[in-house]
Amino acid sequence: MLPKEYLSFMQQFLLPAEFEEFIRTFAENRTYGLRLNPQKIASGQALPFSLEPIPWCTAGYYYQESEHPGRHPYHDAGLYYIQEPSAMAVAESLGVTGSSVVLDLCAAPGGKSTQIASFLGKHGLLVANEIHPARARILSENLERWGAVQAVVLNETPQKLARNFSEFFTHILVDAPCSGEGMFRKDPEAIEHWSLSNVNMCTERQKEILAAAVQMLRPDGVLVYSTCTFNPYENEQMIEWLLTTYPDFEVEILPIATWISGGRTEWTEHKFPSIEKCGRLWPQKLKGEGHFVARLRKLDTQADKPMRTNTPISRQNKKARKQEAKLSLAASQKKLWETFVETFAKEANLLEESASFHWIHPCVNEDACLVNYGEHLYLQHDPFLPLAGLKVVRPGVYLGQMKANRFEPGHGLAMAIHNQVIQRQQIKHVNLSSESSEIISYLKGESVTLASDKGWTLVTVDGHSIGFGKSDGRIIKNHYPKSLRRQW
Ligand SMILES: C[S@@+](CC[C@H](N)C(=O)[O-])C[C@H]1O[C@@H](n2cnc3c(N)ncnc32)[C@H](O)[C@@H]1O
C-alpha cells in the first residue's frame, strides 16, 4: 500500500492519465533479470532457464521467478549476476571501452561494477568504491565471484578519494543513494523509509557526491549519474544543478535512448533543452522497476594543449615504482607462491608465463604484480595506483595465504582462472556436473570422493571454476569458503 503523501507527491508531476498508468503498475508483478558474465559464458542459450532478452542490455535477460537461478551452482560459479532489468541500463550508458579507467563511486553490492568489469580489457581498470564497510565486503565478494581481474575495491568517502584521484578517471559512475521509489515493488520496506524529508536529505548528499566525482573526472571524461527513484528533485533537477554549478559539463545522448523515455525538461527551473537527453525507465512503459540515468561529458577546455595519454596514471618512473611495489614482497614469500604454481600446473610450465600472469586470465595487465598485505597475497592489476592512506578492501585478485612453509590458494584465484586455462588442461582440476549430488556436497562444504591428481586442485562445475579442493588422490578435501557455503 503506497502512502498517501507519496501519491499526492507524484500526482503533482504526472499528467492524470500518466499517473493512473503509473499507479496501476504497483498492482502488477515485479520483473526479474540476470546478466551474463561474458568472460565465462557466451550466450543465454547455454543456461537451463527460459530466458527473454532485455532490449537495452546485450547480456541481460528476463527470467521467471519460479526458476530461481540464484540457487543454481552456475550462480556460485559467477556465470551471471541477478540484477533488476532497468538497473542494467546504467552501465550500458557509460560507454566503457577495453582501456577505460573507471570509478564506480557508490558501488555496493556490485550490480553495475560487475557489468563495467565485463567491458574492460587488460588495459582497463575499475576502482569500485563503497562507503559502508559491511557493504564494501559484499561488493568485494561479488566482484570476486565475477572473476573481475581489473578491479580494486575501496571503502572510502567520495571526498577522501578525490584527494588521491584528481582528474584521474576516464569514466565515473555515480549510482547515487536515493529515496528508492523504484524499489517499492521489489522491496516493500523501501515504502516505509520514504518521506519528503528523506528526499531532501538525499538531494543534499547527492550534490556532495557529485562534487567529488567532478574533481576526479579527466577533461573529456564521461560521468553517468543514476538513481532508482522517480521524483524530479533527485533526477532532472540534480542534473540542472550540476550544469549550473559546473558549466564545463554537458548532457549527452544515451547510447540506449531508443528503448527508454527522455528526461522531463518541464520539471526543471531553467528548462535547459539538453535535460531531455537524460533517460527515464518507467515501469508503465517497459518491463522493469524504473530508473533515471544521465550521461554527461566534462568538456576539455585545454584541448589544444598536448594530448593526454589514456593510461591509468603517468608512466613516469614506471620501472622504479614497479620495483618499489615488488620489493614489498619478500623473496621467501614469492618462492612459496612459485612452488604452489609449479605443483598446481599439469604439464605446462606456468611459471614461464607467470611474468605476465596470463596463465590465470588473458585480461591481466602486463604491469600486474604480486603485493602482500601481511600474509595475504594479491595480484594487483595496476601497481601504480595512488592508494596511499585509503582503506583498501581488495587491491586485486586474492591469490591466497602464505603459511609458515606453504601457500594456500584463495577463492579469488579460483574464480579468476579463465575457462581457456581449464580447457587447455594447464592446471589440475576435477569437474562436477551441475546436476550431480557431488556439486551440492561441495557447495555445502563437504568432502567429495573422486579419483584425482594429488594436491591442490581446482573444482569446476560443467567446466567453470567454482573453488579449490585438496586431493589425496581419492578424496577431495573441501576448501570452499565457509562464508559462501550453502545450507540446502
Ligand atoms: C544505489 S546504491 C548502489 C548500487 C550499486 N551501484 C549496484 O549497482 O549494485 C547506493 C550506494 O551508495 C552508498 N552511499 C551511501 N551514502 C553515501 C555517500 N555519502 N557517499 C557515497 N556513497 C554512499 C550506499 O551505501 C549504497 O551502497
The ligand as an SDF file (V2000), in Angstrom:
LIG
                    3D

 27 29  0  0  0  0  0  0  0  0999 V2000
   22.0220    2.7510   -5.1910 C   0  0  0  0  0  0  0  0  0  0  0  0
   23.1790    2.0560   -4.1500 S   0  0  0  0  0  0  0  0  0  0  0  0
   24.3940    1.4590   -5.2570 C   0  0  0  0  0  0  0  0  0  0  0  0
   24.0150    0.2250   -6.0020 C   0  0  0  0  0  0  0  0  0  0  0  0
   25.1560   -0.3050   -6.8230 C   0  0  0  0  0  0  0  0  0  0  0  0
   25.6600    0.7010   -7.7370 N   0  0  0  0  0  0  0  0  0  0  0  0
   24.7840   -1.5470   -7.5890 C   0  0  0  0  0  0  0  0  0  0  0  0
   24.5080   -1.4610   -8.7820 O   0  0  0  0  0  0  0  0  0  0  0  0
   24.8160   -2.6420   -7.0040 O   0  0  0  0  0  0  0  0  0  0  0  0
   23.9860    3.4530   -3.4600 C   0  0  0  0  0  0  0  0  0  0  0  0
   25.1670    3.1310   -2.5880 C   0  0  0  0  0  0  0  0  0  0  0  0
   25.7060    4.3860   -2.1310 O   0  0  0  0  0  0  0  0  0  0  0  0
   26.1970    4.2010   -0.8190 C   0  0  0  0  0  0  0  0  0  0  0  0
   26.2760    5.5140   -0.1110 N   0  0  0  0  0  0  0  0  0  0  0  0
   25.5180    5.9530    0.9160 C   0  0  0  0  0  0  0  0  0  0  0  0
   25.9220    7.1740    1.3160 N   0  0  0  0  0  0  0  0  0  0  0  0
   26.9520    7.5230    0.5430 C   0  0  0  0  0  0  0  0  0  0  0  0
   27.8090    8.6510    0.4850 C   0  0  0  0  0  0  0  0  0  0  0  0
   27.6420    9.6930    1.2960 N   0  0  0  0  0  0  0  0  0  0  0  0
   28.7930    8.6440   -0.4290 N   0  0  0  0  0  0  0  0  0  0  0  0
   28.9490    7.6040   -1.2530 C   0  0  0  0  0  0  0  0  0  0  0  0
   28.1710    6.5150   -1.2520 N   0  0  0  0  0  0  0  0  0  0  0  0
   27.1840    6.4700   -0.3660 C   0  0  0  0  0  0  0  0  0  0  0  0
   25.2180    3.2350   -0.1970 C   0  0  0  0  0  0  0  0  0  0  0  0
   25.8140    2.5550    0.8830 O   0  0  0  0  0  0  0  0  0  0  0  0
   24.8730    2.3140   -1.3680 C   0  0  0  0  0  0  0  0  0  0  0  0
   25.6450    1.1480   -1.3350 O   0  0  0  0  0  0  0  0  0  0  0  0
  1  2  1  0
  2  3  1  0
  2 10  1  0
  3  4  1  0
  4  5  1  0
  5  6  1  0
  5  7  1  0
  7  8  2  0
  7  9  1  0
 10 11  1  0
 11 12  1  0
 11 26  1  0
 12 13  1  0
 13 14  1  0
 13 24  1  0
 14 15  1  0
 14 23  1  0
 15 16  2  0
 16 17  1  0
 17 18  1  0
 17 23  2  0
 18 19  1  0
 18 20  2  0
 20 21  1  0
 21 22  2  0
 22 23  1  0
 24 25  1  0
 24 26  1  0
 26 27  1  0
M  CHG  2   2   1   9  -1
M  END
$$$$
